[in-house]
Amino acid sequence: MKNKNQTWFIVSMMLIAANLRLPITIIPPLLKTIEKNLGVPSSLIGLITSIPLVAFAIFSPIIVKVAKKLGNELTVFVFFIILIAGSYLRIIPAVWAIFIGTTLVGIGVDSGNVLVPAMIKDHLPNRIPLGTGLYTLSMLAIGAIGTALSGVFITHISLSATLAILSALAIGALVVWIPNLRSNTKDNSVTISNPPKYRTVWNQRVGWFITLYFGLQSLVYYSLLTWTPSVMESHGVSSIVSSNILTILQLSGLPCSFIVPYFAGKKNGRKFLNTFLIIGYVLGPLMFLLNIQSTAWLVIISFLTGFGSGIAFNEAIYFFTNKTTNPYQTAEVSGMAHSAGYLLAAFGPVVFGYIQNLSGTWTMTMIIMAVLSAVLVTTGIVINHHKPIAE
């Protein structure tokens, strides 16, 4: 276990986490500008959100294998270079640059998604709730702030300048991460006399339940992130108000970074979390169907929905560490969930947009989201009653 320089690891880990949603959450406020300036067909706009999710699905198991050879810390460093390259490729005003750059962004981001939970368990074995809370807090907070800044910047500066400015944080994170390379440890560096012993999670039922849970929460979240502004605008809400409401939806999940680790292990705490998960994630999408233009009511609905999304995401991360017994197993179940889970989630923004185009209304889309969220809640209950993944 790596107990040295824990403070530096926490700070640098938070900077890495800050870039795991930012490159994706800055895109929704820019979609109309991308469609207009670059001539991207409206039928393909949803792909810009789905592409990183597809990249997550494809590269998660690959990243796990790369990390076993290079080490977790070095793997994150290398893949963040890919993230930065993709981010700045997107400033080129061309359709191919947006799509290829977004693919590279997805590949780079995925290294942190998969490996940071395992590194928290490795570097902070006695402070896992704190590490997990700070990890998700940084990810959600900066992602939400990025959405707000993106909406503001695009009204004052160009698309390329907006993307360039909001991508700069990744460079800072990469530089601060460098000292962690000194503690880089490869999986194969463990001595033969004491090798890590663990059964693969791919043939264990609880691993698949965690993957389903992660996939469903991602599917609903990224679909809401992509289409909630359009749903509100269909009721006559201005684009500025809808963008701000989306920011509130993301910010309201921040307290869950610490609320979930605190309540997750308590019997009555589970009832509390499930209650708000149902209110936010099952009823939330249905409430957006109401023809409400009152900003106050929209703020309340967005807060409840965002709080539910925060519970769902943080519970998924909690399962990675709570239902595994060592860092290697944590990395594997994280890779599995990000791979198969994001493959499921990638269909959300595209399919729901397609359903809306066919029906001319958002009603069916939101009803389907609510049903999937009900399945999510049921899956979480099953996982919590299940024993940890076997050694």
Rosetta blueprint (number, residue, H / E / L):
1 M L
2 K L
3 N L
4 K L
5 N L
6 Q H
7 T H
8 W H
9 F H
10 I H
11 V H
12 S H
13 M H
14 M H
15 L H
16 I H
17 A H
18 A H
19 N L
20 L L
21 R L
22 L H
23 P H
24 I H
25 T H
26 I L
27 I L
28 P H
29 P H
30 L H
31 L H
32 K H
33 T H
34 I H
35 E H
36 K H
37 N H
38 L H
39 G L
40 V L
41 P L
42 S H
43 S H
44 L H
45 I L
46 G L
47 L H
48 I H
49 T H
50 S H
51 I H
52 P H
53 L H
54 V H
55 A H
56 F H
57 A H
58 I H
59 F H
60 S H
61 P H
62 I H
63 I H
64 V H
65 K H
66 V H
67 A H
68 K H
69 K H
70 L H
71 G L
72 N H
73 E H
74 L H
75 T H
76 V H
77 F H
78 V H
79 F H
80 F H
81 I H
82 I H
83 L H
84 I H
85 A H
86 G H
87 S H
88 Y H
89 L H
90 R L
91 I L
92 I L
93 P L
94 A L
95 V H
96 W H
97 A H
98 I H
99 F H
100 I H
101 G H
102 T H
103 T H
104 L H
105 V H
106 G H
107 I H
108 G H
109 V H
110 D H
111 S H
112 G H
113 N H
114 V H
115 L H
116 V H
117 P H
118 A H
119 M H
120 I H
121 K H
122 D H
123 H H
124 L L
125 P L
126 N L
127 R L
128 I H
129 P H
130 L H
131 G H
132 T H
133 G H
134 L H
135 Y H
136 T H
137 L H
138 S H
139 M H
140 L H
141 A H
142 I H
143 G H
144 A H
145 I H
146 G H
147 T H
148 A H
149 L H
150 S H
151 G H
152 V H
153 F H
154 I L
155 T L
156 H L
157 I L
158 S L
159 L H
160 S H
161 A H
162 T H
163 L H
164 A H
165 I H
166 L H
167 S L
168 A H
169 L H
170 A H
171 I H
172 G H
173 A H
174 L H
175 V H
176 V H
177 W H
178 I H
179 P H
180 N H
181 L H
182 R H
183 S H
184 N L
185 T L
186 K L
187 D H
188 N H
189 S H
190 V L
191 T L
192 I L
193 S L
194 N L
195 P L
196 P L
197 K L
198 Y L
199 R L
200 T L
201 V H
202 W H
203 N H
204 Q L
205 R H
206 V H
207 G H
208 W H
209 F H
210 I H
211 T H
212 L H
213 Y H
214 F H
215 G H
216 L H
217 Q H
218 S H
219 L H
220 V H
221 Y H
222 Y H
223 S H
224 L H
225 L H
226 T H
227 W H
228 T H
229 P H
230 S H
231 V H
232 M H
233 E H
234 S L
235 H L
236 G L
237 V L
238 S L
239 S H
240 I H
241 V H
242 S H
243 S H
244 N H
245 I H
246 L H
247 T H
248 I H
249 L H
250 Q H
251 L H
252 S L
253 G L
254 L L
255 P L
256 C H
257 S H
258 F H
259 I H
260 V H
261 P H
262 Y H
263 F H
264 A H
265 G L
266 K L
267 K H
268 N H
269 G H
270 R H
271 K H
272 F H
273 L H
274 N H
275 T H
276 F H
277 L H
278 I H
279 I H
280 G H
281 Y H
282 V H
283 L L
284 G H
285 P H
286 L H
287 M H
288 F L
289 L L
290 L L
291 N L
292 I L
293 Q L
294 S L
295 T H
296 A H
297 W H
298 L H
299 V H
300 I H
301 I H
302 S H
303 F H
304 L H
305 T H
306 G H
307 F H
308 G H
309 S H
310 G H
311 I H
312 A H
313 F H
314 N H
315 E H
316 A H
317 I H
318 Y H
319 F H
320 F H
321 T H
322 N H
323 K L
324 T L
325 T L
326 N L
327 P H
328 Y H
329 Q H
330 T H
331 A H
332 E H
333 V H
334 S H
335 G H
336 M H
337 A H
338 H H
339 S H
340 A H
341 G H
342 Y H
343 L H
344 L H
345 A H
346 A L
347 F H
348 G H
349 P H
350 V H
351 V H
352 F H
353 G H
354 Y H
355 I H
356 Q H
357 N H
358 L H
359 S H
360 G L
361 T L
362 W L
363 T H
364 M H
365 T H
366 M H
367 I H
368 I H
369 M H
370 A H
371 V H
372 L H
373 S H
374 A H
375 V H
376 L H
377 V H
378 T H
379 T H
380 G H
381 I H
382 V H
383 I H
384 N H
385 H L
386 H L
387 K L
388 P L
389 I L
390 A L
391 E L
